[in-house]
Amino acid sequence: MEIEVPVVIVGAGPSGLATSACLNKLSIPNIVLERDDCHASLWRKRTYDRLKLHLAKDFCNLPHMPFPSDFPTFVPRIDFLRYLDNYVTRFKISIRYNRNVESAYLDDSNGKWRVVVKDTTSKDDAVEVYVSDFLVVASGENSEGHVPRVEGLERFEGQYLHCSKYLNGRDMYGKNVLVVGCGNSGMEIAYDLSNWGANTSIVVRGPVSHSSIFREFYNKTTFTLIKMIPFLIPPHIF
C-alpha cells in the first residue's frame, strides 16, 4: 500500500511532535511514524520516577505552547508527559503508532522519498510505503540503552541494569549499589538511591571538578541572552 504525503516525520518524541505542530500551523500536511504504541515513549516507558527537566521550563517548552504558569520551574516527568499529551491534541498531530521504519531512500525517477514501514500490529507484518517530498528523522539519540562490555560482567552474581530500566530505589534499601557515570542520569539516580536507603557509590571515568557548576551557570546565562538577542542586535544583522 502506498501513501502519499508531503512530509514524513520518523519519531513521535518531543522533536517529532514539535516539527509536526509547526507544519500544521503552516497548513502543510504531514504524518508522524512511531514504532512504539505511544508518543514520547522514552519519557513514558524508559525514565525513572524522579526525573525532571534539567533546564528551567522557560527554555524547554515546545513551539507555540508555553508550559502552564502553575508548573514548577523544573518540570517533573509526569507533568511533562501531560504537557505533551495536550500538545498533540491542541495541534491535531497525526501519528501512526506501531510503525517500524525498515528503509528510506530517495527515488531518482521522481525525486521523492520512499519510506518502507512495517505495521507491527498486523499478523502478517503488513508493509506500507510512504511517498513524500521531505523526510524528517526525529528518532533521537537515546532510544536504545547501551551497556558497555565489562570484563567479568557475565559472571557477576548480583543484579545489573541500564538506567533506562531504573524506576526508583524502593527495592534497594540497605543494598550496596554502584552507579557507573556521573552525567545527569547517573548523579540523579545516585541521589535517588541514597534517599531510598541504599548504600550508594559512584564511579567516574575522569576527574570531577566544579566545572559542572560553572557550566550550568554559563548555560543559564547563554539561554537568557539568546532570548534577549532580538532586542540587542539590529534586525538587518540577520
C-alpha positions in Angstrom: 0.0 0.0 0.0 1.4 3.4 -1.0 0.5 6.6 0.9 1.5 10.0 -0.5 2.1 12.9 1.9 4.3 16.0 1.6 6.2 15.4 4.8 7.0 12.2 6.7 8.4 12.5 10.2 10.0 9.5 11.8 9.7 9.5 15.6 7.0 10.9 18.0 9.3 12.2 20.6 9.3 16.0 21.5 11.3 16.9 18.3 8.9 15.0 16.0 5.9 16.4 17.7 7.3 20.0 17.5 8.1 19.6 13.8 4.6 18.3 13.1 3.0 21.1 15.1 5.0 23.8 13.2 4.0 22.2 9.9 0.3 22.1 10.9 0.5 25.8 11.8 1.5 26.4 8.2 -1.1 24.0 6.8 1.5 21.7 5.4 0.2 18.1 5.5 2.4 15.6 7.4 2.4 12.4 9.2 4.4 11.1 12.2 5.5 7.4 12.2 6.2 6.0 15.6 7.5 2.4 16.2 6.1 2.3 19.8 2.4 2.3 20.8 2.5 5.8 22.2 4.2 9.2 21.7 7.1 10.3 23.9 7.8 6.6 24.6 11.3 7.3 26.1 9.7 9.7 28.7 6.8 7.4 29.2 8.4 4.0 29.4 12.2 4.3 30.0 12.7 7.0 32.6 12.9 7.0 36.3 10.2 8.3 38.6 12.1 11.4 40.0 13.2 12.7 36.6 12.8 16.3 35.9 13.8 18.6 33.0 17.3 19.7 33.8 16.8 23.2 32.5 14.2 25.7 33.6 10.8 25.5 31.9 11.3 28.8 30.1 13.9 27.2 27.9 12.2 23.8 27.4 8.7 24.4 26.0 7.8 23.2 22.5 7.0 25.8 19.8 3.7 27.8 20.1 2.8 26.4 23.5 4.5 27.6 26.8 4.3 25.5 29.9 1.3 26.3 32.2 2.2 29.0 34.7 1.4 26.7 37.6 4.1 24.2 36.5 7.3 24.2 38.7 10.5 25.8 37.4 12.0 22.3 36.7 9.1 20.3 35.2 8.7 16.7 36.6 8.3 13.8 34.2 4.6 13.3 34.8 3.8 17.0 34.2 5.9 16.9 31.0 4.0 14.0 29.7 0.7 15.7 30.5 2.0 18.7 28.6 3.0 16.6 25.6 -0.4 14.9 25.6 -2.1 18.3 25.5 0.3 19.4 22.7 -0.7 16.5 20.5 -4.3 17.3 21.0 -4.0 21.1 20.5 -2.1 20.9 17.3 -4.0 17.9 15.9 -0.8 15.9 15.3 -1.4 12.8 13.1 0.6 9.9 14.5 0.6 6.3 13.2 1.8 4.1 16.0 3.5 0.6 15.8 5.1 1.6 12.6 8.7 0.4 12.3 10.7 2.1 9.5 12.5 -0.6 7.6 14.2 1.6 5.0 14.1 5.0 3.4 15.6 6.1 0.1 15.3 8.8 -2.5 13.7 7.7 -5.7 15.8 9.2 -8.5 13.0 8.9 -11.0 10.8 11.5 -9.3 12.9 13.0 -6.6 10.6 11.8 -3.8 11.4 9.8 -0.7 10.1 6.2 -0.4 9.8 5.2 3.3 9.1 1.5 3.8 7.3 0.8 7.0 6.2 -2.4 8.8 2.9 -2.4 10.8 3.9 -4.4 13.8 0.3 -4.9 14.9 -0.7 -6.8 11.8 -0.5 -10.6 11.9 1.2 -10.7 8.5 3.6 -7.8 9.2 1.8 -5.7 6.6 4.1 -3.3 4.7 3.3 0.3 4.0 5.2 2.6 1.6 5.1 6.4 2.3 6.0 8.6 -0.6 6.9 12.2 0.4 8.8 15.3 -0.8 10.5 15.7 2.6 11.7 13.2 5.2 12.4 14.4 8.8 14.3 11.9 11.0 13.4 12.6 14.7 14.2 9.2 16.1 16.5 10.7 18.8 19.9 9.6 20.1 18.9 7.9 23.3 16.3 5.5 22.1 18.4 2.4 22.9 20.2 1.7 26.2 23.9 0.8 25.8 25.6 -1.4 28.3 29.4 -1.4 27.6 31.3 -4.6 27.5 32.8 -5.0 31.0 35.2 -7.9 31.7 33.6 -10.3 34.2 30.1 -8.8 34.0 28.7 -12.1 32.8 29.9 -13.8 36.0 28.6 -11.1 38.3 26.2 -12.7 40.8 24.3 -9.5 41.6 21.9 -7.6 39.5 22.9 -5.0 36.9 20.7 -2.8 34.7 20.9 0.1 32.4 19.4 3.4 33.7 16.6 3.1 31.2 15.3 0.2 33.3 15.5 2.0 36.6 12.3 3.4 38.1 13.2 4.0 41.8 15.3 2.6 44.6 12.3 1.1 46.6 13.7 -2.4 46.4 17.3 -1.5 47.0 17.1 -0.4 50.6 20.2 -1.5 52.6 21.8 -2.9 49.4 25.2 -1.9 48.1 24.7 -0.2 44.7 27.3 1.1 42.3 26.4 3.8 39.8 28.6 4.0 36.8 28.9 7.5 35.3 28.2 11.0 36.6 26.1 12.5 33.9 22.6 13.9 34.7 21.1 10.5 35.0 24.0 9.0 37.0 24.0 11.8 39.5 20.3 12.0 39.9 19.9 8.2 40.2 22.7 8.0 42.8 20.9 10.7 44.8 17.6 8.8 44.5 19.2 5.6 45.7 20.6 7.4 48.7 17.1 8.7 49.5 15.8 5.2 49.4 18.4 4.0 51.9 20.8 2.2 49.5 24.5 2.2 50.3 25.4 4.1 47.2 28.7 4.6 45.5 29.5 6.2 42.2 32.4 5.6 39.8 33.6 8.1 37.3 35.9 7.7 34.3 37.5 11.1 34.5 38.3 13.6 37.3 35.4 15.5 38.7 35.7 19.2 39.3 33.5 22.2 40.0 33.4 22.9 36.2 29.9 21.5 36.0 28.6 24.2 38.3 30.1 26.9 36.1 28.8 25.1 33.0 25.2 25.2 34.4 25.6 28.9 35.2 27.1 29.5 31.7 24.2 27.6 30.1 21.6 29.6 32.0 23.3 32.9 31.2 23.5 31.9 27.5 19.9 30.9 27.2 18.8 34.2 28.9 20.9 36.2 26.5 19.6 34.3 23.5 16.0 35.4 24.4 17.3 39.0 24.5 19.1 38.9 21.2 16.3 40.4 19.1 16.4 43.4 21.3 20.2 43.7 21.4 21.0 43.2 17.7 19.5 45.3 14.8 17.2 43.1 12.6 19.3 43.7 9.5 22.1 41.7 11.0 20.1 38.5 10.5 
